[in-house]
Structure formats: C-alpha cells, structure tokens
C-alpha cells in the first residue's frame, strides 16, 4: 500500500506480545502484522476491559489462551 492511500489509512500495526503488557510488544522481540484499524482498536478495548475487570496492574502476569 502506498502511504496516504485510503486503504493505508484503515490499517494499524498490531503486535504480540501486547504493547500494553509487561513485555511491551518490542519490535525486536515481537511478532507484528498489519491489520484493520477497527479490529486492532476493538481488541485493545477488550484487553483494557479484561485488565480493568480482573484488576491486572502494570507488570502483573497473566496467560493468553488461544482457541
């Protein structure tokens, strides 16, 4: 995609481990992929809701189970 194109404006760079986690999604230690902005923001909101409801703070450890 060309920078500034309509499709490029609808995309974000997603990372795993999450940037919000203790491992911080460092590009040198993470897996990254271009995904849609709406998907990335939706997952970020769900992760934030999980952390708030479970009182996960700062560098607290938690597991990610992928089905």
PQR file with spaces between the fields and no chain letter, atoms N, CA, C, O and H, PARSE charges and radii, in Angstrom:
ATOM       1  N    UNK     1       0.830   -1.186    0.000 -0.4000 1.5000
ATOM       2  CA   UNK     1       0.000    0.000    0.000 -0.0000 2.0000
ATOM       3  C    UNK     1       0.871    1.245    0.000  0.5500 1.7000
ATOM       4  O    UNK     1       1.904    1.296    0.668 -0.5500 1.4000
ATOM       5  N    UNK     2       0.462    2.200   -0.721 -0.4000 1.5000
ATOM       6  CA   UNK     2       1.156    3.473   -0.756 -0.0000 2.0000
ATOM       7  C    UNK     2       0.776    4.295    0.470  0.5500 1.7000
ATOM       8  O    UNK     2      -0.397    4.343    0.839 -0.5500 1.4000
ATOM       9  H    UNK     2      -0.377    2.158   -1.264  0.4000 1.0000
ATOM      10  N    UNK     3       1.753    4.946    1.110 -0.4000 1.5000
ATOM      11  CA   UNK     3       1.415    5.805    2.252 -0.0000 2.0000
ATOM      12  C    UNK     3       0.403    6.863    1.846  0.5500 1.7000
ATOM      13  O    UNK     3       0.521    7.476    0.785 -0.5500 1.4000
ATOM      14  H    UNK     3       2.706    4.908    0.810  0.4000 1.0000
ATOM      15  N    UNK     4      -0.589    7.070    2.699 -0.4000 1.5000
ATOM      16  CA   UNK     4      -1.607    8.073    2.431 -0.0000 2.0000
ATOM      17  C    UNK     4      -2.768    7.580    1.600  0.5500 1.7000
ATOM      18  O    UNK     4      -3.748    8.306    1.433 -0.5500 1.4000
ATOM      19  H    UNK     4      -0.684    6.571    3.561  0.4000 1.0000
ATOM      20  N    UNK     5      -2.693    6.353    1.066 -0.4000 1.5000
ATOM      21  CA   UNK     5      -3.809    5.827    0.285 -0.0000 2.0000
ATOM      22  C    UNK     5      -4.968    5.518    1.222  0.5500 1.7000
ATOM      23  O    UNK     5      -4.745    5.299    2.413 -0.5500 1.4000
ATOM      24  H    UNK     5      -1.897    5.763    1.201  0.4000 1.0000
ATOM      25  N    UNK     6      -6.199    5.492    0.720 -0.4000 1.5000
ATOM      26  CA   UNK     6      -7.346    5.211    1.589 -0.0000 2.0000
ATOM      27  C    UNK     6      -7.207    3.891    2.342  0.5500 1.7000
ATOM      28  O    UNK     6      -7.576    3.814    3.514 -0.5500 1.4000
ATOM      29  H    UNK     6      -6.381    5.670   -0.247  0.4000 1.0000
ATOM      30  N    UNK     7      -6.683    2.853    1.696 -0.4000 1.5000
ATOM      31  CA   UNK     7      -6.532    1.557    2.369 -0.0000 2.0000
ATOM      32  C    UNK     7      -5.491    1.632    3.482  0.5500 1.7000
ATOM      33  O    UNK     7      -5.671    1.025    4.538 -0.5500 1.4000
ATOM      34  H    UNK     7      -6.382    2.915    0.744  0.4000 1.0000
ATOM      35  N    UNK     8      -4.412    2.366    3.257 -0.4000 1.5000
ATOM      36  CA   UNK     8      -3.373    2.503    4.284 -0.0000 2.0000
ATOM      37  C    UNK     8      -3.910    3.240    5.501  0.5500 1.7000
ATOM      38  O    UNK     8      -3.459    2.995    6.620 -0.5500 1.4000
ATOM      39  H    UNK     8      -4.267    2.859    2.399  0.4000 1.0000
ATOM      40  N    UNK     9      -4.859    4.131    5.299 -0.4000 1.5000
ATOM      41  CA   UNK     9      -5.417    4.894    6.404 -0.0000 2.0000
ATOM      42  C    UNK     9      -6.330    4.037    7.280  0.5500 1.7000
ATOM      43  O    UNK     9      -6.669    4.450    8.389 -0.5500 1.4000
ATOM      44  H    UNK     9      -5.225    4.330    4.390  0.4000 1.0000
ATOM      45  N    UNK    10      -6.737    2.850    6.809 -0.4000 1.5000
ATOM      46  CA   UNK    10      -7.630    1.964    7.556 -0.0000 2.0000
ATOM      47  C    UNK    10      -6.872    0.848    8.266  0.5500 1.7000
ATOM      48  O    UNK    10      -7.488   -0.092    8.769 -0.5500 1.4000
ATOM      49  H    UNK    10      -6.461    2.515    5.908  0.4000 1.0000
ATOM      50  N    UNK    11      -5.545    0.938    8.312 -0.4000 1.5000
ATOM      51  CA   UNK    11      -4.738   -0.144    8.872 -0.0000 2.0000
ATOM      52  C    UNK    11      -3.890    0.326   10.045  0.5500 1.7000
ATOM      53  O    UNK    11      -3.492    1.488   10.130 -0.5500 1.4000
ATOM      54  H    UNK    11      -5.045    1.701    7.902  0.4000 1.0000
ATOM      55  N    UNK    12      -3.625   -0.618   10.947 -0.4000 1.5000
ATOM      56  CA   UNK    12      -2.729   -0.412   12.078 -0.0000 2.0000
ATOM      57  C    UNK    12      -1.705   -1.540   12.080  0.5500 1.7000
ATOM      58  O    UNK    12      -1.896   -2.570   11.434 -0.5500 1.4000
ATOM      59  H    UNK    12      -3.948   -1.562   10.878  0.4000 1.0000
ATOM      60  N    UNK    13      -0.644   -1.336   12.796 -0.4000 1.5000
ATOM      61  CA   UNK    13       0.337   -2.393   13.015 -0.0000 2.0000
ATOM      62  C    UNK    13       0.038   -3.009   14.373  0.5500 1.7000
ATOM      63  O    UNK    13       0.111   -2.332   15.398 -0.5500 1.4000
ATOM      64  H    UNK    13      -0.488   -0.500   13.321  0.4000 1.0000
ATOM      65  N    UNK    14      -0.299   -4.293   14.378 -0.4000 1.5000
ATOM      66  CA   UNK    14      -0.608   -4.995   15.621 -0.0000 2.0000
ATOM      67  C    UNK    14       0.614   -5.773   16.054  0.5500 1.7000
ATOM      68  O    UNK    14       1.425   -6.177   15.221 -0.5500 1.4000
ATOM      69  H    UNK    14      -0.359   -4.843   13.545  0.4000 1.0000
ATOM      70  N    UNK    15       0.752   -5.989   17.360 -0.4000 1.5000
ATOM      71  CA   UNK    15       1.929   -6.677   17.885 -0.0000 2.0000
ATOM      72  C    UNK    15       1.530   -7.719   18.919  0.5500 1.7000
ATOM      73  O    UNK    15       0.509   -7.590   19.594 -0.5500 1.4000
ATOM      74  H    UNK    15       0.093   -5.661   18.037  0.4000 1.0000
ATOM      75  N    UNK    16       2.346   -8.742   19.027 -0.4000 1.5000
ATOM      76  CA   UNK    16       2.210   -9.733   20.089 -0.0000 2.0000
ATOM      77  C    UNK    16       3.605  -10.074   20.546  0.5500 1.7000
ATOM      78  O    UNK    16       4.438  -10.388   19.696 -0.5500 1.4000
ATOM      79  H    UNK    16       3.175   -8.847   18.478  0.4000 1.0000
ATOM      80  N    UNK    17       3.921  -10.037   21.810 -0.4000 1.5000
ATOM      81  CA   UNK    17       3.057   -9.739   22.943 -0.0000 2.0000
ATOM      82  C    UNK    17       2.513   -8.312   22.875  0.5500 1.7000
ATOM      83  O    UNK    17       3.095   -7.434   22.238 -0.5500 1.4000
ATOM      84  H    UNK    17       3.244   -9.782   22.501  0.4000 1.0000
ATOM      85  N    UNK    18       1.393   -8.110   23.543 -0.4000 1.5000
ATOM      86  CA   UNK    18       0.700   -6.832   23.523 -0.0000 2.0000
ATOM      87  C    UNK    18       1.585   -5.692   24.020  0.5500 1.7000
ATOM      88  O    UNK    18       2.353   -5.859   24.967 -0.5500 1.4000
ATOM      89  H    UNK    18       0.920   -8.823   24.060  0.4000 1.0000
ATOM      90  N    UNK    19       1.473   -4.555   23.386 -0.4000 1.5000
ATOM      91  CA   UNK    19       2.224   -3.375   23.837 -0.0000 2.0000
ATOM      92  C    UNK    19       1.819   -2.987   25.251  0.5500 1.7000
ATOM      93  O    UNK    19       2.619   -2.410   25.987 -0.5500 1.4000
ATOM      94  H    UNK    19       0.849   -4.419   22.617  0.4000 1.0000
ATOM      95  N    UNK    20       0.589   -3.296   25.637 -0.4000 1.5000
ATOM      96  CA   UNK    20       0.107   -2.953   26.975 -0.0000 2.0000
ATOM      97  C    UNK    20       0.650   -3.887   28.052  0.5500 1.7000
ATOM      98  O    UNK    20       0.542   -3.585   29.240 -0.5500 1.4000
ATOM      99  H    UNK    20      -0.061   -3.764   25.039  0.4000 1.0000
ATOM     100  N    UNK    21       1.231   -5.016   27.653 -0.4000 1.5000
ATOM     101  CA   UNK    21       1.724   -5.984   28.628 -0.0000 2.0000
ATOM     102  C    UNK    21       3.138   -5.685   29.090  0.5500 1.7000
ATOM     103  O    UNK    21       3.786   -4.763   28.595 -0.5500 1.4000
ATOM     104  H    UNK    21       1.319   -5.261   26.687  0.4000 1.0000
ATOM     105  N    UNK    22       3.602   -6.465   30.034 -0.4000 1.5000
ATOM     106  CA   UNK    22       4.936   -6.276   30.595 -0.0000 2.0000
ATOM     107  C    UNK    22       6.045   -6.439   29.574  0.5500 1.7000
ATOM     108  O    UNK    22       7.111   -5.838   29.714 -0.5500 1.4000
ATOM     109  H    UNK    22       3.075   -7.214   30.436  0.4000 1.0000
ATOM     110  N    UNK    23       5.803   -7.259   28.531 -0.4000 1.5000
ATOM     111  CA   UNK    23       6.825   -7.458   27.504 -0.0000 2.0000
ATOM     112  C    UNK    23       6.799   -6.349   26.462  0.5500 1.7000
ATOM     113  O    UNK    23       7.714   -6.237   25.646 -0.5500 1.4000
ATOM     114  H    UNK    23       4.938   -7.747   28.417  0.4000 1.0000
ATOM     115  N    UNK    24       5.765   -5.542   26.490 -0.4000 1.5000
ATOM     116  CA   UNK    24       5.631   -4.287   25.731 -0.0000 2.0000
ATOM     117  C    UNK    24       5.650   -4.381   24.211  0.5500 1.7000
ATOM     118  O    UNK    24       5.756   -3.341   23.561 -0.5500 1.4000
ATOM     119  H    UNK    24       5.022   -5.634   27.153  0.4000 1.0000
ATOM     120  N    UNK    25       5.556   -5.537   23.616 -0.4000 1.5000
ATOM     121  CA   UNK    25       5.471   -5.619   22.163 -0.0000 2.0000
ATOM     122  C    UNK    25       6.645   -4.997   21.443  0.5500 1.7000
ATOM     123  O    UNK    25       6.469   -4.414   20.374 -0.5500 1.4000
ATOM     124  H    UNK    25       5.470   -6.381   24.144  0.4000 1.0000
ATOM     125  N    UNK    26       7.831   -5.103   21.995 -0.4000 1.5000
ATOM     126  CA   UNK    26       9.034   -4.540   21.380 -0.0000 2.0000
ATOM     127  C    UNK    26       9.231   -5.117   19.983  0.5500 1.7000
ATOM     128  O    UNK    26       9.224   -6.338   19.830 -0.5500 1.4000
ATOM     129  H    UNK    26       7.975   -5.577   22.864  0.4000 1.0000
ATOM     130  N    UNK    27       9.406   -4.286   18.960 -0.4000 1.5000
ATOM     131  CA   UNK    27       9.576   -4.792   17.594 -0.0000 2.0000
ATOM     132  C    UNK    27      10.714   -5.800   17.455  0.5500 1.7000
ATOM     133  O    UNK    27      10.657   -6.676   16.592 -0.5500 1.4000
ATOM     134  H    UNK    27       9.412   -3.293   19.084  0.4000 1.0000
ATOM     135  N    UNK    28      11.735   -5.691   18.281 -0.4000 1.5000
ATOM     136  CA   UNK    28      12.852   -6.636   18.173 -0.0000 2.0000
ATOM     137  C    UNK    28      12.522   -7.980   18.819  0.5500 1.7000
ATOM     138  O    UNK    28      13.211   -8.970   18.570 -0.5500 1.4000
ATOM     139  H    UNK    28      11.782   -4.980   18.983  0.4000 1.0000
ATOM     140  N    UNK    29      11.470   -8.025   19.651 -0.4000 1.5000
ATOM     141  CA   UNK    29      11.113   -9.263   20.345 -0.0000 2.0000
ATOM     142  C    UNK    29       9.667   -9.670   20.125  0.5500 1.7000
ATOM     143  O    UNK    29       9.162  -10.538   20.836 -0.5500 1.4000
ATOM     144  H    UNK    29      10.911   -7.221   19.853  0.4000 1.0000
ATOM     145  N    UNK    30       8.998   -9.075   19.173 -0.4000 1.5000
ATOM     146  CA   UNK    30       7.568   -9.332   18.998 -0.0000 2.0000
ATOM     147  C    UNK    30       7.262   -9.736   17.567  0.5500 1.7000
ATOM     148  O    UNK    30       8.070   -9.563   16.655 -0.5500 1.4000
ATOM     149  H    UNK    30       9.409   -8.370   18.595  0.4000 1.0000
ATOM     150  N    UNK    31       6.087  -10.270   17.410 -0.4000 1.5000
ATOM     151  CA   UNK    31       5.547  -10.564   16.090 -0.0000 2.0000
ATOM     152  C    UNK    31       4.621   -9.406   15.723  0.5500 1.7000
ATOM     153  O    UNK    31       3.779   -9.021   16.534 -0.5500 1.4000
ATOM     154  H    UNK    31       5.430  -10.411   18.150  0.4000 1.0000
ATOM     155  N    UNK    32       4.752   -8.852   14.546 -0.4000 1.5000
ATOM     156  CA   UNK    32       3.901   -7.739   14.124 -0.0000 2.0000
ATOM     157  C    UNK    32       3.204   -8.080   12.814  0.5500 1.7000
ATOM     158  O    UNK    32       3.701   -8.864   12.006 -0.5500 1.4000
ATOM     159  H    UNK    32       5.436   -9.165   13.887  0.4000 1.0000
ATOM     160  N    UNK    33       2.038   -7.468   12.630 -0.4000 1.5000
ATOM     161  CA   UNK    33       1.271   -7.700   11.412 -0.0000 2.0000
ATOM     162  C    UNK    33       0.367   -6.498   11.180  0.5500 1.7000
ATOM     163  O    UNK    33      -0.111   -5.878   12.130 -0.5500 1.4000
ATOM     164  H    UNK    33       1.634   -6.831   13.287  0.4000 1.0000
ATOM     165  N    UNK    34       0.140   -6.177    9.929 -0.4000 1.5000
ATOM     166  CA   UNK    34      -0.789   -5.117    9.558 -0.0000 2.0000
ATOM     167  C    UNK    34      -2.206   -5.687    9.614  0.5500 1.7000
ATOM     168  O    UNK    34      -2.499   -6.698    8.976 -0.5500 1.4000
ATOM     169  H    UNK    34       0.529   -6.680    9.158  0.4000 1.0000
ATOM     170  N    UNK    35      -3.083   -5.034   10.382 -0.4000 1.5000
ATOM     171  CA   UNK    35      -4.484   -5.445   10.473 -0.0000 2.0000
ATOM     172  C    UNK    35      -5.357   -4.199   10.350  0.5500 1.7000
ATOM     173  O    UNK    35      -4.867   -3.069   10.347 -0.5500 1.4000
ATOM     174  H    UNK    35      -2.845   -4.213   10.901  0.4000 1.0000
ATOM     175  N    UNK    36      -6.648   -4.434   10.251 -0.4000 1.5000
ATOM     176  CA   UNK    36      -7.545   -3.286   10.119 -0.0000 2.0000
ATOM     177  C    UNK    36      -7.569   -2.482   11.414  0.5500 1.7000
ATOM     178  O    UNK    36      -7.479   -3.039   12.509 -0.5500 1.4000
ATOM     179  H    UNK    36      -7.046   -5.352   10.253  0.4000 1.0000
ATOM     180  N    UNK    37      -7.689   -1.194   11.273 -0.4000 1.5000
ATOM     181  CA   UNK    37      -7.737   -0.302   12.433 -0.0000 2.0000
ATOM     182  C    UNK    37      -8.884   -0.680   13.360  0.5500 1.7000
ATOM     183  O    UNK    37      -8.710   -0.696   14.579 -0.5500 1.4000
ATOM     184  H    UNK    37      -7.762   -0.742   10.384  0.4000 1.0000
ATOM     185  N    UNK    38     -10.047   -0.981   12.808 -0.4000 1.5000
ATOM     186  CA   UNK    38     -11.206   -1.296   13.650 -0.0000 2.0000
ATOM     187  C    UNK    38     -10.967   -2.577   14.453  0.5500 1.7000
ATOM     188  O    UNK    38     -11.340   -2.638   15.625 -0.5500 1.4000
ATOM     189  H    UNK    38     -10.189   -0.968   11.818  0.4000 1.0000
ATOM     190  N    UNK    39     -10.356   -3.598   13.853 -0.4000 1.5000
ATOM     191  CA   UNK    39     -10.055   -4.824   14.595 -0.0000 2.0000
ATOM     192  C    UNK    39      -9.041   -4.556   15.698  0.5500 1.7000
ATOM     193  O    UNK    39      -9.199   -5.038   16.819 -0.5500 1.4000
ATOM     194  H    UNK    39     -10.052   -3.548   12.902  0.4000 1.0000
ATOM     195  N    UNK    40      -8.008   -3.797   15.387 -0.4000 1.5000
ATOM     196  CA   UNK    40      -6.969   -3.508   16.373 -0.0000 2.0000
ATOM     197  C    UNK    40      -7.537   -2.727   17.557  0.5500 1.7000
ATOM     198  O    UNK    40      -7.231   -3.040   18.708 -0.5500 1.4000
ATOM     199  H    UNK    40      -7.880   -3.406   14.475  0.4000 1.0000
ATOM     200  N    UNK    41      -8.341   -1.735   17.291 -0.4000 1.5000
ATOM     201  CA   UNK    41      -8.920   -0.934   18.372 -0.0000 2.0000
ATOM     202  C    UNK    41      -9.917   -1.744   19.187  0.5500 1.7000
ATOM     203  O    UNK    41     -10.001   -1.581   20.404 -0.5500 1.4000
ATOM     204  H    UNK    41      -8.589   -1.481   16.356  0.4000 1.0000
ATOM     205  N    UNK    42     -10.679   -2.623   18.522 -0.4000 1.5000
ATOM     206  CA   UNK    42     -11.644   -3.470   19.222 -0.0000 2.0000
ATOM     207  C    UNK    42     -10.937   -4.415   20.194  0.5500 1.7000
ATOM     208  O    UNK    42     -11.357   -4.552   21.343 -0.5500 1.4000
ATOM     209  H    UNK    42     -10.610   -2.756   17.533  0.4000 1.0000
ATOM     210  N    UNK    43      -9.879   -5.058   19.743 -0.4000 1.5000
ATOM     211  CA   UNK    43      -9.131   -5.966   20.613 -0.0000 2.0000
ATOM     212  C    UNK    43      -8.457   -5.189   21.747  0.5500 1.7000
ATOM     213  O    UNK    43      -8.415   -5.666   22.881 -0.5500 1.4000
ATOM     214  H    UNK    43      -9.538   -4.947   18.810  0.4000 1.0000
ATOM     215  N    UNK    44      -7.939   -4.016   21.456 -0.4000 1.5000
ATOM     216  CA   UNK    44      -7.343   -3.185   22.504 -0.0000 2.0000
ATOM     217  C    UNK    44      -8.352   -2.815   23.572  0.5500 1.7000
ATOM     218  O    UNK    44      -8.030   -2.811   24.760 -0.5500 1.4000
ATOM     219  H    UNK    44      -7.973   -3.628   20.534  0.4000 1.0000
ATOM     220  N    UNK    45      -9.571   -2.504   23.157 -0.4000 1.5000
ATOM     221  CA   UNK    45     -10.629   -2.169   24.116 -0.0000 2.0000
ATOM     222  C    UNK    45     -10.996   -3.391   24.956  0.5500 1.7000
ATOM     223  O    UNK    45     -11.223   -3.273   26.161 -0.5500 1.4000
ATOM     224  H    UNK    45      -9.832   -2.508   22.192  0.4000 1.0000
ATOM     225  N    UNK    46     -11.054   -4.555   24.327 -0.4000 1.5000
ATOM     226  CA   UNK    46     -11.374   -5.786   25.077 -0.0000 2.0000
ATOM     227  C    UNK    46     -10.267   -6.116   26.070  0.5500 1.7000
ATOM     228  O    UNK    46     -10.549   -6.517   27.199 -0.5500 1.4000
ATOM     229  H    UNK    46     -10.870   -4.651   23.349  0.4000 1.0000
ATOM     230  N    UNK    47      -9.011   -5.952   25.662 -0.4000 1.5000
ATOM     231  CA   UNK    47      -7.897   -6.211   26.573 -0.0000 2.0000
ATOM     232  C    UNK    47      -7.941   -5.234   27.744  0.5500 1.7000
ATOM     233  O    UNK    47      -7.728   -5.629   28.890 -0.5500 1.4000
ATOM     234  H    UNK    47      -8.782   -5.627   24.745  0.4000 1.0000
ATOM     235  N    UNK    48      -8.215   -3.969   27.462 -0.4000 1.5000
ATOM     236  CA   UNK    48      -8.328   -2.977   28.527 -0.0000 2.0000
ATOM     237  C    UNK    48      -9.457   -3.308   29.494  0.5500 1.7000
ATOM     238  O    UNK    48      -9.312   -3.149   30.706 -0.5500 1.4000
ATOM     239  H    UNK    48      -8.387   -3.648   26.531  0.4000 1.0000
ATOM     240  N    UNK    49     -10.581   -3.769   28.953 -0.4000 1.5000
ATOM     241  CA   UNK    49     -11.704   -4.172   29.794 -0.0000 2.0000
ATOM     242  C    UNK    49     -11.363   -5.374   30.659  0.5500 1.7000
ATOM     243  O    UNK    49     -11.730   -5.428   31.833 -0.5500 1.4000
ATOM     244  H    UNK    49     -10.698   -3.898   27.969  0.4000 1.0000
ATOM     245  N    UNK    50     -10.657   -6.341   30.072 -0.4000 1.5000
ATOM     246  CA   UNK    50     -10.209   -7.510   30.829 -0.0000 2.0000
ATOM     247  C    UNK    50      -9.308   -7.085   31.984  0.5500 1.7000
ATOM     248  O    UNK    50      -9.504   -7.510   33.123 -0.5500 1.4000
ATOM     249  H    UNK    50     -10.359   -6.297   29.118  0.4000 1.0000
ATOM     250  N    UNK    51      -8.324   -6.247   31.685 -0.4000 1.5000
ATOM     251  CA   UNK    51      -7.376   -5.813   32.724 -0.0000 2.0000
ATOM     252  C    UNK    51      -8.086   -5.054   33.838  0.5500 1.7000
ATOM     253  O    UNK    51      -7.765   -5.223   35.014 -0.5500 1.4000
ATOM     254  H    UNK    51      -8.165   -5.902   30.761  0.4000 1.0000
ATOM     255  N    UNK    52      -9.037   -4.231   33.470 -0.4000 1.5000
ATOM     256  CA   UNK    52      -9.772   -3.460   34.479 -0.0000 2.0000
ATOM     257  C    UNK    52     -10.655   -4.366   35.334  0.5500 1.7000
ATOM     258  O    UNK    52     -10.671   -4.240   36.559 -0.5500 1.4000
ATOM     259  H    UNK    52      -9.298   -4.094   32.515  0.4000 1.0000
ATOM     260  N    UNK    53     -11.391   -5.281   34.693 -0.4000 1.5000
ATOM     261  CA   UNK    53     -12.315   -6.136   35.440 -0.0000 2.0000
ATOM     262  C    UNK    53     -11.583   -7.153   36.321  0.5500 1.7000
ATOM     263  O    UNK    53     -12.105   -7.569   37.355 -0.5500 1.4000
ATOM     264  H    UNK    53     -11.378   -5.383   33.699  0.4000 1.0000
ATOM     265  N    UNK    54     -10.373   -7.550   35.909 -0.4000 1.5000
ATOM     266  CA   UNK    54      -9.607   -8.535   36.677 -0.0000 2.0000
ATOM     267  C    UNK    54      -8.525   -7.890   37.542  0.5500 1.7000
ATOM     268  O    UNK    54      -7.739   -8.571   38.199 -0.5500 1.4000
ATOM     269  H    UNK    54      -9.949   -7.212   35.069  0.4000 1.0000
ATOM     270  N    UNK    55      -8.510   -6.560   37.522 -0.4000 1.5000
ATOM     271  CA   UNK    55      -7.539   -5.778   38.302 -0.0000 2.0000
ATOM     272  C    UNK    55      -6.097   -6.167   37.966  0.5500 1.7000
ATOM     273  O    UNK    55      -5.261   -6.298   38.860 -0.5500 1.4000
ATOM     274  H    UNK    55      -9.149   -6.006   36.988  0.4000 1.0000
ATOM     275  N    UNK    56      -5.812   -6.350   36.680 -0.4000 1.5000
ATOM     276  CA   UNK    56      -4.446   -6.620   36.216 -0.0000 2.0000
ATOM     277  C    UNK    56      -3.738   -5.272   36.162  0.5500 1.7000
ATOM     278  O    UNK    56      -4.166   -4.374   35.437 -0.5500 1.4000
ATOM     279  H    UNK    56      -6.491   -6.244   35.954  0.4000 1.0000
ATOM     280  N    UNK    57      -2.677   -5.127   36.910 -0.4000 1.5000
ATOM     281  CA   UNK    57      -1.969   -3.856   37.018 -0.0000 2.0000
ATOM     282  C    UNK    57      -0.553   -3.962   36.472  0.5500 1.7000
ATOM     283  O    UNK    57       0.085   -5.009   36.579 -0.5500 1.4000
ATOM     284  H    UNK    57      -2.329   -5.856   37.499  0.4000 1.0000
ATOM     285  N    UNK    58      -0.071   -2.881   35.891 -0.4000 1.5000
ATOM     286  CA   UNK    58       1.313   -2.752   35.453 -0.0000 2.0000
ATOM     287  C    UNK    58       1.930   -4.009   34.868  0.5500 1.7000
ATOM     288  O    UNK    58       1.576   -4.435   33.769 -0.5500 1.4000
ATOM     289  H    UNK    58      -0.590   -2.031   35.804  0.4000 1.0000
ATOM     290  N    UNK    59       2.853   -4.597   35.607 -0.4000 1.5000
ATOM     291  CA   UNK    59       3.564   -5.777   35.119 -0.0000 2.0000
ATOM     292  C    UNK    59       3.033   -7.080   35.707  0.5500 1.7000
ATOM     293  O    UNK    59       3.768   -8.065   35.768 -0.5500 1.4000
ATOM     294  H    UNK    59       3.141   -4.251   36.500  0.4000 1.0000
ATOM     295  N    UNK    60       1.762   -7.109   36.144 -0.4000 1.5000
ATOM     296  CA   UNK    60       1.165   -8.352   36.626 -0.0000 2.0000
ATOM     297  C    UNK    60       1.198   -9.406   35.514  0.5500 1.7000
ATOM     298  O    UNK    60       0.999   -9.089   34.341 -0.5500 1.4000
ATOM     299  H    UNK    60       1.165   -6.308   36.094  0.4000 1.0000
ATOM     300  N    UNK    61       1.445  -10.631   35.887 -0.4000 1.5000
ATOM     301  CA   UNK    61       1.483  -11.732   34.918 -0.0000 2.0000
ATOM     302  C    UNK    61       0.062  -12.218   34.626  0.5500 1.7000
ATOM     303  O    UNK    61      -0.799  -12.213   35.506 -0.5500 1.4000
ATOM     304  H    UNK    61       1.606  -10.889   36.840  0.4000 1.0000
ATOM     305  N    UNK    62      -0.170  -12.633   33.391 -0.4000 1.5000
ATOM     306  CA   UNK    62      -1.417  -13.289   33.012 -0.0000 2.0000
ATOM     307  C    UNK    62      -1.132  -14.158   31.797  0.5500 1.7000
ATOM     308  O    UNK    62      -0.159  -13.931   31.077 -0.5500 1.4000
ATOM     309  H    UNK    62       0.529  -12.638   32.676  0.4000 1.0000
ATOM     310  N    UNK    63      -1.983  -15.154   31.570 -0.4000 1.5000
ATOM     311  CA   UNK    63      -1.837  -16.072   30.443 -0.0000 2.0000
ATOM     312  C    UNK    63      -2.800  -15.684   29.329  0.5500 1.7000
ATOM     313  O    UNK    63      -3.886  -15.163   29.580 -0.5500 1.4000
ATOM     314  H    UNK    63      -2.773  -15.338   32.155  0.4000 1.0000
ATOM     315  N    UNK    64      -2.386  -15.947   28.102 -0.4000 1.5000
ATOM     316  CA   UNK    64      -3.246  -15.758   26.945 -0.0000 2.0000
ATOM     317  C    UNK    64      -3.498  -17.141   26.361  0.5500 1.7000
ATOM     318  O    UNK    64      -2.565  -17.821   25.935 -0.5500 1.4000
ATOM     319  H    UNK    64      -1.503  -16.371   27.898  0.4000 1.0000
ATOM     320  N    UNK    65      -4.761  -17.557   26.342 -0.4000 1.5000
ATOM     321  CA   UNK    65      -5.122  -18.838   25.762 -0.0000 2.0000
ATOM     322  C    UNK    65      -5.778  -18.568   24.410  0.5500 1.7000
ATOM     323  O    UNK    65      -6.738  -17.802   24.318 -0.5500 1.4000
ATOM     324  H    UNK    65      -5.519  -17.005   26.689  0.4000 1.0000
ATOM     325  N    UNK    66      -5.265  -19.189   23.384 -0.4000 1.5000
ATOM     326  CA   UNK    66      -5.800  -19.012   22.031 -0.0000 2.0000
ATOM     327  C    UNK    66      -6.537  -20.278   21.637  0.5500 1.7000
ATOM     328  O    UNK    66      -5.972  -21.372   21.647 -0.5500 1.4000
ATOM     329  H    UNK    66      -4.485  -19.811   23.458  0.4000 1.0000
ATOM     330  N    UNK    67      -7.790  -20.118   21.294 -0.4000 1.5000
ATOM     331  CA   UNK    67      -8.613  -21.278   20.882 -0.0000 2.0000
ATOM     332  C    UNK    67      -8.565  -21.451   19.390  0.5500 1.7000
ATOM     333  O    UNK    67      -9.189  -22.367   18.854 -0.5500 1.4000
ATOM     334  H    UNK    67      -8.249  -19.229   21.286  0.4000 1.0000
